[in-house]
Amino acid sequence: MMRLALITSLLATSAFAASADEWRNRSIYQLITDRFATPDDSSPSCDTSQRKYCGGTWKGIVNKLDYIQNMGFDAIWISPIVANVEGSTAYGEAFHGYWTQDINSLNSHFGSADDLKALSAALHKRNMYLMVDVVVNHMVGTADPPNFSAFKPFSAQSDFHSECFVSNYDNQTEVEQCWLGDKNVPLVDLNTEDSNVVQTMNTWISKLVTDYSVDGVRIDTVKHVRKDFWPDFAKSAGVFTIGEVLNNETSYVKDYTQVLDSVLDYPTWFPLVAAFQTTNGNLSALAATVQQGQSSYKNGQFMTGSFLENHDQPRFQSLTQDNALIKNAMTFTFVGDGVPVLYYGQEQSYAGGPDPANREALWLSGYVEDKPLVKHVKALNAARKTAIAANSNFVTTATKFLSTGSQSTMAISKAPLLTLLTNGGSSSSSSWTVPDAGYQANEELVDVLTCNKVTADGKGGVTVQGSGGNPQVLLPTSALSKVGSSCSSLGSTSQSSSARGWIDSAGNSLPVVAALVLAAWAAQSSLVL
């Protein structure tokens, strides 16, 4: 009993020190701390156009972890935690956390060191991971020339590259050594060629991860720092690292997969938005980009951050209000090889345009869970968890795009999942014919988004008639269990699917439901007892 109590205590208070492999089966909820939840559950007004602090804190996040976990997320990504520019600037206040001035102090607007540690402990008690956003490339001034003495610990002008603002993004030297921002709020570029700067940053990230039991690090503006800086920084972090490389070309982004564990999949984001923003989108271009990433990234598309929205881009629902297109686009990010990342508020149908409009206060939604997109997200997370539980190789099985015979439909196979998407829109009634779906002859399947049953044909192919332009995510009913699926009551233990061999022989030696329960527990646990 004492040993069990000790293990429970360690699990609740220690970092999982999660490796890249241990992030494969996670799904991430991204949030801006200042805009997610207040510490006293109050709902103050928050005018995004004013660009001011609105009152969200780390305590507030702890109080709303049920909301996040109920949707099926098992990791959160929070905005940067360090001390930022204080007071108002030409572009408002630093509520977002990206305007660093002191890397060794916390942003007091969000709480204390104990509050951040409490958030980490609360997450770990729920077997959830904590990812923290960090900025390495620059410190931020409020005038030009900046007051270098305000920066800590880099207070000498020689700690920074000489002033020049990036104007030519085709010149990589300029991208890496010139400044972002402008003369009103210059993002003063750190001299990451200087050995003292390098050592300081490596020591800092190691301490940050240790002090606050961080499980993963998201790194801002990665392409603005020389590539050979990153391996030692990532090693010093000692946990999963995922970088922001804002570029639409896999040929450019691929090199950064050699120096960090992963990248946010911006090259796929561009055609994803284009594919589902209108009913004329190009689904083939989307599939082609994914395939490029599979063949050129160090680990293929595995562990890339798969997203539809974030804090830097207009919300998808500011581009289209067609609910079917929205659901199809959201579904895509949950059913491929990458780690799903959902930006807070998407589930509440937030529709803010470019920054700052896309940084709304979530408390104004009331955190209502009985809403269509909240339910949609819950079903998508459930489908993915069920697939992981059913197929021990799911997270290392590459996505395939199967022929449907139509330019307005897409079939994505990642056994045992078969996802059917369309950009026909809400007024369409799309159909899918997928002869090589790979299921057993006459196998019973279920669309986990509606719990409607579908039967494979005599050769294991699938023909499905859609309704209202909605996506479908199919799983064999034999894969369903109480672990992870809202349609678990439809599950059957009498039939095991052989869709391309997705249940291994070891799994078949146990009753299916028991095997799924054990597999799901093992997939989500980082502690071997």
N, C-alpha and C positions, 0 to 999 in steps of 0.2 A: 504493500500500500504506500509506504514511504517512497519507494522507487517510482511508482506511478505518479505520485504528487510532484516529485522532483522533475520528472519528464514533462508533466503538464505545465509546470512553472517555466521551464526552459522554453517550451514551445510558445508560451504566451509572451515572453519578454525578450527573446533573442531573435536576431535576424536569421533568416533561412540561408543567407549568403547564397542566393539562388544563382545557379549557372544558367548559361544560355539554354541548355537542354531542358532545364526545369521550368523555363518560361514557355516552352513550346505549347503546352496544353492549357495555358492561361488565357483569359480574356480580360482586357484592360478598360477601365472607366477613367477617362481623362477629365480633370476638373481644374478650374482656376479657384484657388483657395478663397480669395476675397469674394467670390461670387457664388459659392456653393451653399454654404450654410452658416448662420450666425450662432454664437455660443449659447444664446438663451432662447433659441427657436423663434426669435422675433422676425418680422418681415418688413424691414425699412424700405422706403422707396430707393430706387437705384437707376438713375438716368445714365445710360451708357454713354451718351454724347458728352457728358461732363468729365468723363475719364477720372473719376475720383474713387477713393476707397469707399466700399459700401458696407463692410463689416463682417465678412466671412472670416472664419478662423479654423485652426486645426481642431479645437474642441468641437466646433460646429460639425466638422466632418465625422468625428467619432459618433456624434449623436445621430447621424444619418447613415450609418453603415448598413443598417437593416435595409434601407431603401436601395442601396447599391447591390448588396448581396442578394436581395430578393429577385433582382433581375438576372442573377446568375453570374455576375462578375466576381472574379477571385483575385483581382489586383486593381490598384488605383495608381494613377499617375498624377502627382500634384505639381502645381506651378513652383517656380524656384523659391527657396526658403531663406536666402541670405539677405542681409541688410541692403536696402536700395536707396536711391535718391529720395530725400525727404522734401516735402513741400510741393508746390505746383511748378510745372514747367510750361513751355510753349505747347506741349502735348499732354497736359494734365499730370496726374500723379502716377506713381509707380505701383499701382494696385496689382498689376499682372506679375510683378516680381522679376522682370527681365532687365531692369536697370541697376545692375550691381554697383555698389560702392565699397562694400566691406565683406570679403568672402568669409571672414572668421567670426562674424556676428550674425545673429538671426534677425529676420524682419519682425520687429516687435508688434506690428499691426496684426500678425497672424497668431501671436501667442508666445509662450516661453519655451525654453528647451525642454522642460518637463512636459509641456503640452504636446510637443512633437514626439517625444518618446512615448507618451501615452497613446498617441495615434498609432505609432508603429506596433506597440504592444497589443492594442485592440484589434488591429488587423491580423497579427500573427495568432492571436487567440481564436480567430475565425478561420485560420489557415488561408489567409489572404496575403498578398505581397504588397510592398510599398515601393513604388518607383518615384524618384525625385528628379525634377528637372534641374539641370545645371547649365551655367553659361561660362565658357572658358575664353572665348574669343576676345572679349572686351570688358572694360569698365565704362561707366556712363557719366558724362559731364552735363552741366546745365548752361554752359556758355562756351564760346570759342574765342581765345584758347581756354581749355578746361583748367580747373583748379586741381592740379595733380596731387597736392597735399591732402585732398579729400579722399583719395583712393587708399584702401588698405588691403593688403600690406604693400601694394605697389604704388609708392608715393613719389617716385622719381620719374622725370620725363623720359629718362633712358630706359625705363621698363616698358616703354611703348614704341610702336612704330611711328615714324615721322608722319605728320598730318598730310593726308591726301584722301579724298573721298572716292569710293568705288564708283566708277562710271562705265567701265568696259568689262562686262562679265565674261567675255571671251579671253581675257587676259588673266590667267590663273595667278600670276604673281601679284597683280593688282587686287584680285579677289582676296588673297591671303594676307596682304600686308597693308592695304589701305583701309580706311575707316568706313563703317556703316553709319547711318543716321545723317545728320546735317549740322550746320553751325548752331542751330537752336538747341538740339540735344545730340551732341556727338557721341557715337559709340567708339570710344578710344581704344584702338586696336593694340592688344598686348603683344609684346615682342616674344613670341613663343619660340624664337630661335635662341634666346638667351638662356643659358644653363640654370641660372638662379631662378628665373621665372618658371622654367620647366619643373625643377625640383620642388618649388613651392606649391605649384598646382598639383603635382602628384601626391605630395604629402597631405595637402588639403583634402583631396577627394578620398583618400584612404581614411582619414580621420572622420570626415563627414559620414561616410558609410558605417564606420564602426560606432560612432557616438549615437547615431539615431537608428541603428539597426535597419539600414536600407537594403532592399533586395534587388534593386535595379536602378540604373541611371539612364535618363534620357538626356542627350547632349544637344544643346542648341547650336545653330550656325556652324556645323562641322566643316563645311567646305571652305570656310574662311580661315582655317588653320591648316598649316602644312600637314600632309598625310602622315609623315613619319613621326609626328608628335603623338599620335593617338595610341599606338600599341602599348607604350609604357603607362600612359594615363589609364587605359582600360585595365591593365594588369594591376595598377595601384588601387583601382576601385575594387577589384576582386569580386565583382558581381556582374550580372548581365548589363551590357551597354548597347544602347540603340541611338543612332544619330540622326539628326535632321540634315538632310542634304537636299535643298530645294532646287530641283532640276527635273525636267521632264524626260531626260534621256537615260535609258539604262546603261548606255555606253559610258556616260559620265559618272553615274552613281556607283557602278559596279566596283570601282577601285576602292571605295570606302568600306565595302564589305570585306575587304582584305585586312583592314586595320581596326575594325570594331566588330562586335558580335553580330550586329544587325543594323539596318537602316529603316526609317519610315519610308514606306513604298510610294514616294511621290511620282515616279514614272508611271505607276498604275493608276494613281489618283486622277491624273489629268484625263486619260481616256475613260475612266469610270464615270466621272462627272459628265463628260460629253456624251457617253453612251445612254445615260438615263435622264438627262436634263430635258430632253424632248423625245417625241415619238419617232424622230428621224435619226437618232443616234446610231453610231457605228459599233455594233457589238463585236464584229470581227477584229477591229483595231484593238479593242480591250483585250480579247483573248490573245492576240499576237504579242501585246506588251507583256502580259503575264509569262508567256512562253519565252520571251527574250530574257526576262529576269530569271526564269528557271535555268536557262543555259549559261547565263553570264555572271550571276552573283555567286559568291564563294560557296554558300550553302543553298543555292537555288532560291526559291521564294520562301523557304522555311525560315521562321522566326522574324521575317520582315514585319513591320507594323502595318496592318491593313486597315485603312481608315477612309471615311467619307467626309468627315468634317474635322476641323481643329480651330485653334484660336487665331490662326493667321489667315484663314480663308473664309469667304462668305459662306454662311450655312447653306446646305443644299436646298433647304426649304425656302430660301430666299430666291432660288433660281427656278423652282417649280412647285406648284401646290397640288399637283396630281398625286394622290395618295398611293396609287399603284406604282407609279414610277419611283416614288420615295421608298416604298417597301422593297422593291426589286433592288434598288441601289444599296440599301442597307443590308439586305440579305447577302449580297456579293461579298461583303467584307468579313462575313462569319464562316464561309463555307470553303475557303481556299486554303493555301498552304501557310499563310501568314498568321500572326497573332492578332485577333480582332481588337481594335481600339475604337471605342465609342466616346465622342466628345459630349460632355454633360449638356443636357438640354435638348439634344436631338430627339430623345425619347419623349419629350414633352412638346414636340412640334415647334420648338423655337425657330424663328426664321430671320434672325438678324443678318444684315448684309456684311460688308467689309468691316474690319476693325475700325472703331470700337463697338459697332452695333452687335457683333457676334459674341459679346462677352456679358451676356445678361445675367441677372441674379436668379438663381434657380428657385429660391424661396418664394418668388412671386408666382410660381406654378402650383404651390401647395404640396409638391411632391406626390401628386395624385398617381396612384398605381393602376387604377381602373381606367386606363386610356389605351387607345389602339396601338400606338407605337411602343408603349411600355410593355404591353402584352407581346408584341411582335419581337422585341428584343429578348424577352424572357424565353420565348419559344426557340429563337435562334441559338441562344446560349445552351438551352436544354438539348437541342438537336446535336450540337457539337459535342457536348459532354457525353451524350449517349453514344455517339459514333466513336469517341475516344475509348469509352468503356467496352464497346463491342469489338473493336479492332485495335490490338496492341500496337499495330504499325500505322495507325491512322495519321499521327502527326509527322511521320516520315514518308508517307505515301504521296507522291506528286499528283497534283490536280491534273485531270485530263478534260479537254473540251470535246464533246461528242457531237456528231452531226444531228441536226434537227430538221434540215431541209428548208429552213426559213431564215431570212436575214433579221427578223424581228424577235427571234427567240434564241435562247442559249441553254445548253445542257452541260452542267459541270459535274464530273464524276470524281469522287474521292471516297472510295468504298469504306463503309457501306452507304454513304450519302450519295444521292443523285439530286442535284438542285436544278430546277427548271425556272429560268428567268425570261422575262419579256419586257420590251420597251414599247409595247403597243398602247399603254395607257389605260386609264380606268374605263374607257368606253369600248375596249377591245375584248374579244373572246379568243385568246390565243390557244393553240393546241401544239403539242409536242409529240413527235414520233421519233423514238430513240431505239433503233433495233439492236444496238450493241451495248445496252445498259449493263449487262453482265450478271443479272440476277438468275436464280434458279427458274426453271420452267414453271409457270403458273404461281410463282411466289407471291404471297400476300404482302403488300407494302402499305405504308400510311404516310400521308402528308402531315408532318408534325405541326404545320401552321394552322391546319383546320381539323386535324384528326380524321379526315376522310380517307377511306381505304381505296387502294388501287391494286389491281392484279396484273402481274407481269404476264406476257404471252408465253406460248409454248416454247419459245427459244430464249426466254429471259429478257426480252425487249420490253419497252414501255411505250404505250400510247396514252396520252392524257389530254383531256379537254379542260381548258382553263376557264376562269370566270372573272370578269371585271379587271383583267390585266394583272392579276395578283400572281406572285411567285409561288412555287411549290417546292418543298424540301422533303424528299422521300427517304424513308428508312424501312427496312424489313420489319414487320411487326415482331419478328423473333428477336430483334435487337432492343426492343423497348423494355424498360424496367422502371421501377420506382426511383431509380437513380437517374435524375436528369431529364426525364421526359414528362410533359404534361399529358401525353397520350398513353401513358403506361398501362392503363386499363385495357388497351387493345392488344397488349403484348401476348405472345404465345410461347410457351416453353417446349412445344412439341415439334417445332420446325427450326432448323438452323440454316441460315443462308450461306451459300458458297460463292457469293458474288466476288469473283476473282480471289477466292481464298482468304476472305477477310477475317474469319475466325480461325485461329490456329489450333493445332491439335491439342495443346495443353488446355485451352479454353473449353474444348469439347469434352474433357474428362470430368467436368463439373456440371451440375445443373445450370442451365443458361442464366437464370436470374442471379443465382449465387455468384457465378463467374463474373457477371457484369458488376455486381455490387463490389466484389473484391477488386476488380480492375479499375473501377472508378475511384475507389478509395486510394489505391496505390498510385494512380495517375495524379491525384491531387495532394498527395502527402510527400513531404520532403524529409520525413523522419522515419527511419527504419526501427521498429520496436522489436 
